[in-house]
Amino acid sequence: MKKSCKIAWIGQAALLICSLSNLAWAQSGRRIPQTPGEKPILRLETREVLLPLSAWDEYGRNVADLKPKDVVVLEDGQMRPVTDLRHEAANIVLVLDLSNEIGTFKNGPSQRVPRESPEAWKPKRYELLPRNTTREFADNLVAQFSTADHLAIIQYSDKAQLIQDWTQDRDEAFASLRTKFRAGLKASLYDALMLAVERLKTRASGRRIIVLVSDGMDTRSRTRRQQVVDAIRRAQVTVFVVSWTAVLRDEIERVAQWMSSHEAQNSATTKRIAELRRHILELGSTEAELSRLAEESGGQILLPATHDRLAAAPREVIREIGAQYTLAYLTERKPGVDNWHRVEVIAARPGLTLRTRERYYAGE
């Protein structure tokens, strides 16, 4: 090899080594040393953010042909490029409230069947219709969920219990409800929600959804409410709530009026009526908390007014889940600088209604 060629080759090799060294510095996140007067090299890092997005047309129908061009994403007020909109399979945890702290109002409707009293002068006695509305709801949801999705079932009262782990088999889910469905007294709502989040985190792909049937009361949990709220946000879970609150307010009010009109007015009756009235006030607070939980997660709360409507609510829930896309967009923000980011998704297509969560967590 000629001397001039060897010198040229050595020079090229040195330049290559220098370039690779600079690249390694850039990829490691360290600053590349700059010569005096040279402009600094900025390292921009993009990452993909995934959000649930529900879409309806002007007639309230699910939109099946949504495209990235149909939406505009603003993250902390800055426009972000939408890279994908897709329908993904859902991972659904059904969480059932089987507590009975104030009475058995969730077990059946209080329009009661009169029985003739043998003593004509005594008022008619009443008995509850034999029915369990929560079980009807669960059976209806299992019958209607898509077998392309995965379903798990948790029930809670005195403790939270996973009675069905992930399955796509409706018969298996029905069998678990038939053999493991058990009511109790106390309410461990937050423990049940935390258990649901932990099960959802085991699913590597697909949307993460909780369907919660609850009155919002909690008297037994070791988990605190804020812990649950933070866990739901971090795991990017969407919560759909079917609330007992409207049904229970009506049920309890009618029972309180019945007791005032037909039962002996002694200290026990007065105490029970006062207890029922306090419960009605408490339901107002729990309904507000359930609403916030659903809305902040990008989900929705349903407030059926009767047992029949609550038992039939799975149809609306399944419709809501079916309206949901997974929206993907790119951001230049880095996790750890400011982990919580505000997001607004705006319709760029006439007649379109959209719903997603208002914030996402970038720390994990």
Legacy VTK file of the C-alpha trace (Angstrom):
# vtk DataFile Version 3.0
C-alpha trace
ASCII
DATASET POLYDATA
POINTS 364 float
0.000 0.000 0.000
1.291 3.425 -0.901
2.130 5.760 1.954
-0.338 8.466 0.780
-3.179 5.900 0.584
-2.356 4.575 4.047
-2.462 8.091 5.499
-5.816 8.739 3.814
-7.229 5.456 5.135
-6.029 6.209 8.658
-7.647 9.642 8.445
-10.993 8.163 7.369
-10.857 5.576 10.157
-10.171 8.259 12.708
-13.090 10.295 11.415
-15.387 7.237 11.625
-14.289 6.481 15.195
-14.928 10.094 16.134
-18.404 9.975 14.600
-19.276 6.724 16.390
-18.014 8.194 19.636
-20.249 11.248 19.213
-23.226 8.989 18.411
-22.620 6.929 21.539
-22.481 10.103 23.621
-25.801 11.261 22.093
-27.566 7.921 22.643
-26.403 7.716 26.260
-28.078 11.058 26.978
-24.787 12.818 27.796
-23.864 16.139 26.222
-21.492 16.063 23.268
-18.519 18.362 23.952
-18.799 21.498 21.836
-16.006 23.621 20.439
-16.078 27.307 21.381
-18.543 29.275 19.260
-20.272 26.123 17.928
-24.070 25.920 18.285
-25.183 23.261 20.824
-26.625 20.015 19.462
-30.131 19.409 20.799
-31.270 15.864 21.429
-35.015 15.492 20.747
-36.702 12.336 21.943
-40.175 11.337 20.758
-42.444 8.764 22.333
-45.861 7.374 21.471
-48.815 8.090 23.728
-51.896 5.852 23.663
-55.314 7.105 24.763
-58.843 5.641 24.680
-61.115 7.662 22.406
-64.873 7.205 22.052
-66.580 8.603 18.957
-70.208 9.131 17.886
-71.877 10.825 14.947
-74.582 13.507 15.121
-77.238 10.806 15.653
-75.440 9.222 18.604
-74.297 6.200 16.607
-70.869 4.609 16.933
-68.384 5.836 14.313
-66.697 2.915 12.584
-64.529 4.807 10.067
-62.632 7.350 12.178
-59.300 8.432 10.625
-56.312 10.331 12.101
-57.206 13.350 9.959
-60.608 13.539 11.723
-59.115 14.590 15.074
-56.703 17.176 16.440
-54.676 16.433 19.600
-53.456 19.173 21.921
-51.066 18.176 24.710
-50.580 20.929 27.268
-51.830 23.311 24.576
-49.371 22.114 21.917
-50.525 20.307 18.761
-49.275 16.715 18.418
-49.218 14.497 15.295
-51.777 11.661 15.366
-50.155 8.470 14.087
-52.948 5.920 14.415
-56.574 5.250 15.346
-57.492 1.628 15.776
-60.020 -0.695 17.377
-58.275 -2.966 19.864
-59.554 -5.899 21.860
-60.699 -4.952 25.360
-59.566 -6.356 28.694
-62.637 -5.933 30.918
-62.769 -6.409 34.689
-66.350 -6.545 35.965
-66.472 -5.358 39.607
-69.705 -6.203 41.471
-70.894 -4.575 44.697
-72.532 -7.261 46.883
-72.520 -5.304 50.161
-75.697 -4.763 52.213
-74.786 -2.260 54.909
-78.099 -0.436 54.945
-80.307 -3.390 54.042
-81.000 -5.698 51.132
-82.111 -2.959 48.735
-79.682 -4.078 46.013
-81.050 -7.620 46.075
-84.444 -6.844 44.578
-87.026 -4.146 43.872
-89.142 -2.824 46.722
-92.402 -2.782 44.817
-93.674 -5.488 47.118
-96.324 -8.137 46.797
-99.150 -7.636 49.329
-100.408 -10.599 51.356
-103.831 -10.447 52.968
-103.589 -10.297 56.740
-105.915 -12.671 58.615
-106.872 -9.792 60.881
-108.893 -7.337 58.788
-108.059 -4.403 61.037
-104.286 -4.829 60.556
-102.486 -3.325 57.530
-101.380 -5.677 54.778
-97.997 -7.283 55.170
-95.471 -7.159 52.326
-92.721 -9.395 50.992
-89.860 -8.728 48.566
-90.033 -10.173 45.089
-87.508 -13.026 44.781
-84.789 -11.531 42.552
-81.116 -10.463 42.537
-80.566 -7.510 40.233
-76.761 -7.515 40.494
-76.666 -11.127 39.359
-79.024 -10.288 36.465
-76.687 -7.477 35.413
-73.649 -9.775 35.535
-75.390 -12.528 33.555
-76.505 -10.025 30.914
-73.024 -8.557 30.533
-71.411 -11.990 30.195
-73.992 -12.929 27.557
-73.248 -9.786 25.526
-69.486 -9.222 25.780
-67.462 -9.948 22.653
-65.475 -13.182 22.800
-62.670 -11.304 21.024
-62.237 -9.511 24.367
-60.994 -10.898 27.686
-63.144 -10.796 30.848
-62.380 -11.131 34.566
-64.895 -10.821 37.437
-64.382 -9.436 40.953
-67.035 -9.279 43.662
-66.739 -7.368 46.905
-68.501 -7.034 50.218
-66.600 -7.896 53.411
-63.568 -8.518 51.184
-62.629 -8.278 47.517
-62.557 -11.588 45.656
-61.459 -12.522 42.153
-64.079 -15.120 41.190
-63.123 -15.355 37.504
-59.680 -14.712 36.060
-59.124 -13.801 32.405
-61.316 -15.749 30.034
-62.938 -15.507 26.622
-65.297 -18.379 27.447
-68.816 -17.259 28.379
-69.727 -20.654 29.828
-66.743 -20.486 32.185
-67.794 -17.008 33.355
-71.409 -18.125 33.870
-70.192 -21.090 35.937
-68.140 -18.804 38.194
-71.143 -16.543 38.801
-73.335 -19.531 39.539
-70.974 -21.164 42.057
-69.038 -18.252 43.630
-71.527 -15.349 43.770
-71.835 -14.419 47.470
-73.339 -11.340 49.144
-72.005 -9.863 52.382
-72.463 -6.962 54.779
-69.560 -4.490 54.631
-68.124 -2.746 51.543
-64.499 -3.029 50.366
-64.822 -0.985 47.170
-61.284 0.447 47.026
-59.652 -2.935 47.671
-61.726 -4.341 44.796
-60.714 -1.541 42.423
-57.031 -1.950 43.314
-57.324 -5.685 42.662
-58.916 -4.891 39.294
-56.034 -2.573 38.351
-53.488 -5.236 39.296
-55.238 -7.786 37.080
-55.371 -5.320 34.175
-51.641 -4.628 34.457
-50.994 -8.292 33.606
-52.449 -7.696 30.126
-49.626 -6.636 27.818
-51.863 -5.411 24.995
-55.406 -4.181 24.413
-57.567 -1.599 26.146
-57.843 -1.699 29.935
-61.416 -1.303 31.181
-63.206 -1.587 34.522
-67.000 -1.960 34.586
-68.007 -1.046 38.138
-71.498 -1.748 39.511
-71.577 0.046 42.860
-73.276 2.447 45.250
-69.867 4.019 45.987
-69.840 3.146 49.713
-66.656 1.845 51.351
-66.388 0.812 55.000
-63.888 -2.053 54.939
-60.996 -1.337 52.558
-57.380 -1.114 53.608
-56.683 0.790 50.382
-57.366 4.522 50.387
-59.381 6.257 47.706
-56.500 8.412 46.435
-54.300 5.343 46.057
-56.929 3.821 43.796
-57.395 7.002 41.761
-53.626 7.293 41.189
-53.336 3.598 40.276
-56.144 3.881 37.715
-54.492 6.929 36.128
-51.036 5.371 35.990
-52.309 2.121 34.479
-54.311 4.066 31.847
-57.576 2.348 32.825
-60.987 3.500 31.585
-63.800 3.134 34.153
-67.450 2.690 33.214
-69.682 3.021 36.279
-73.200 1.645 36.626
-74.319 3.422 39.773
-76.823 2.104 42.299
-77.365 5.583 43.729
-80.532 6.620 41.852
-82.221 3.260 42.467
-81.317 3.215 46.152
-82.472 6.762 46.840
-85.908 5.899 45.480
-86.047 2.531 47.256
-84.970 3.932 50.617
-87.310 6.924 50.434
-90.309 4.690 49.803
-89.386 2.351 52.652
-88.921 5.320 55.015
-92.349 6.662 54.047
-93.908 3.224 54.528
-92.385 2.908 57.980
-93.662 6.381 58.937
-97.190 5.552 57.787
-97.676 1.907 58.740
-95.339 0.876 61.536
-95.546 1.606 65.257
-93.760 4.880 65.945
-91.345 3.868 68.687
-87.661 4.581 69.255
-86.538 1.686 67.058
-88.646 2.891 64.117
-87.492 6.475 64.552
-83.854 5.370 64.673
-84.209 3.258 61.530
-85.899 6.065 59.581
-83.150 8.497 60.601
-80.548 5.968 59.490
-82.251 5.619 56.111
-82.363 9.394 55.644
-78.630 9.681 56.414
-77.947 7.021 53.830
-79.840 9.033 51.191
-77.579 12.042 51.873
-74.473 9.864 51.728
-75.507 8.525 48.334
-75.331 12.051 46.939
-71.656 12.260 47.882
-70.752 8.817 46.588
-72.502 9.517 43.278
-70.344 12.615 42.779
-67.180 10.611 43.504
-68.195 7.838 41.107
-68.893 10.443 38.419
-65.424 11.973 38.821
-63.797 8.545 38.681
-65.524 7.727 35.387
-65.061 11.097 33.709
-61.386 11.550 34.602
-60.584 8.111 33.200
-62.347 8.797 29.891
-65.296 6.566 30.788
-68.908 7.284 31.668
-71.362 6.877 34.535
-74.838 5.422 34.030
-77.560 6.234 36.575
-80.424 3.788 35.988
-83.548 4.741 37.947
-85.018 1.253 38.485
-83.906 -2.317 39.057
-85.120 -3.260 35.581
-83.039 -0.557 33.940
-79.974 -1.455 35.962
-80.271 -5.122 35.020
-80.549 -4.090 31.360
-77.623 -1.624 31.514
-75.016 -4.028 30.030
-76.393 -3.261 26.591
-75.404 0.406 26.974
-72.063 -0.497 28.579
-71.145 -2.865 25.734
-72.152 -0.162 23.257
-69.869 2.339 25.031
-66.949 -0.085 24.984
-67.597 -0.778 21.300
-67.417 2.942 20.477
-63.874 3.174 21.808
-60.738 3.509 19.693
-57.109 3.520 20.744
-55.609 6.838 19.654
-51.835 7.057 19.175
-49.890 10.285 18.878
-46.259 11.392 19.147
-44.885 13.740 21.775
-41.425 15.177 22.352
-41.887 15.400 26.099
-39.789 13.159 28.306
-41.055 11.106 31.271
-39.799 12.443 34.577
-39.824 16.142 33.713
-43.542 16.596 34.254
-45.268 13.246 34.517
-48.856 14.490 34.232
-49.966 16.049 30.952
-53.272 17.573 29.919
-54.793 16.327 26.680
-57.601 17.700 24.540
-58.899 15.876 21.473
-60.892 18.088 19.102
-63.118 16.895 16.257
-61.967 18.024 12.808
-64.943 16.319 11.170
-68.448 17.840 11.207
-71.026 16.200 13.480
-68.439 14.255 15.469
-68.601 13.884 19.265
-65.468 12.669 21.054
-64.569 11.655 24.592
-61.229 10.723 26.164
-59.456 11.206 29.475
-58.290 14.710 30.312
-54.814 13.764 31.509
-52.295 11.003 31.016
-49.395 9.833 33.144
-45.989 9.667 31.415
-43.921 8.363 34.316
-44.120 4.637 33.555
LINES 1 365
364 0 1 2 3 4 5 6 7 8 9 10 11 12 13 14 15 16 17 18 19 20 21 22 23 24 25 26 27 28 29 30 31 32 33 34 35 36 37 38 39 40 41 42 43 44 45 46 47 48 49 50 51 52 53 54 55 56 57 58 59 60 61 62 63 64 65 66 67 68 69 70 71 72 73 74 75 76 77 78 79 80 81 82 83 84 85 86 87 88 89 90 91 92 93 94 95 96 97 98 99 100 101 102 103 104 105 106 107 108 109 110 111 112 113 114 115 116 117 118 119 120 121 122 123 124 125 126 127 128 129 130 131 132 133 134 135 136 137 138 139 140 141 142 143 144 145 146 147 148 149 150 151 152 153 154 155 156 157 158 159 160 161 162 163 164 165 166 167 168 169 170 171 172 173 174 175 176 177 178 179 180 181 182 183 184 185 186 187 188 189 190 191 192 193 194 195 196 197 198 199 200 201 202 203 204 205 206 207 208 209 210 211 212 213 214 215 216 217 218 219 220 221 222 223 224 225 226 227 228 229 230 231 232 233 234 235 236 237 238 239 240 241 242 243 244 245 246 247 248 249 250 251 252 253 254 255 256 257 258 259 260 261 262 263 264 265 266 267 268 269 270 271 272 273 274 275 276 277 278 279 280 281 282 283 284 285 286 287 288 289 290 291 292 293 294 295 296 297 298 299 300 301 302 303 304 305 306 307 308 309 310 311 312 313 314 315 316 317 318 319 320 321 322 323 324 325 326 327 328 329 330 331 332 333 334 335 336 337 338 339 340 341 342 343 344 345 346 347 348 349 350 351 352 353 354 355 356 357 358 359 360 361 362 363
